Amino acid sequence: MWISFAGIGAFAVAALMVAISHTKLTGWFATLVRLIAFIIFLFGTVIMIFVVVSGPTGG
């Protein structure tokens, strides 16, 4: 359960970073922030794929 929260948090952080880079930042720094946000988004995607593939646990 906690790892899925980390994935959701990664998606939220990436979305906030992209929103800030579009509204507040310009130039190469905005591009750098978007690149970092994309890497965080990929990290969240890997976590979510792991959570979905692992499936429900018996209990």
C-alpha positions in Angstrom: 0.0 0.0 0.0 2.7 2.5 0.9 4.6 1.9 -2.3 1.4 2.9 -4.3 1.3 6.1 -2.3 4.9 6.8 -3.4 3.8 6.3 -7.0 0.8 8.6 -6.6 3.0 11.2 -4.9 5.5 11.0 -7.7 2.7 11.7 -10.2 1.6 14.7 -8.1 5.1 16.1 -7.8 5.7 15.7 -11.6 2.4 17.4 -12.4 3.2 20.3 -10.1 6.7 20.7 -11.6 5.3 20.8 -15.1 2.6 23.3 -14.1 5.2 25.6 -12.5 7.6 25.3 -15.4 4.9 26.4 -17.8 3.6 29.3 -15.8 6.6 30.7 -13.8 9.8 29.6 -15.5 11.4 30.4 -18.9 14.4 29.3 -20.9 16.7 26.4 -20.2 15.7 26.2 -16.5 12.1 25.5 -17.5 13.3 22.8 -19.8 15.5 21.3 -17.0 12.5 21.3 -14.6 10.3 19.5 -17.2 13.0 16.9 -17.8 13.3 16.2 -14.1 9.5 16.0 -13.9 9.5 13.5 -16.8 12.0 11.4 -14.9 9.9 11.5 -11.8 6.8 10.6 -13.9 8.7 7.6 -15.3 9.6 6.5 -11.7 5.9 6.8 -10.7 4.9 4.8 -13.8 7.3 2.0 -12.9 5.9 1.9 -9.3 2.3 1.7 -10.5 3.1 -1.1 -13.0 4.8 -3.0 -10.2 1.7 -2.5 -7.9 -0.7 -3.6 -10.7 1.3 -6.6 -11.8 1.8 -7.8 -8.2 -2.0 -8.0 -7.8 -4.0 -8.5 -4.7 -2.4 -10.4 -1.9 -4.1 -13.4 -0.3 -5.5 -12.6 3.1 
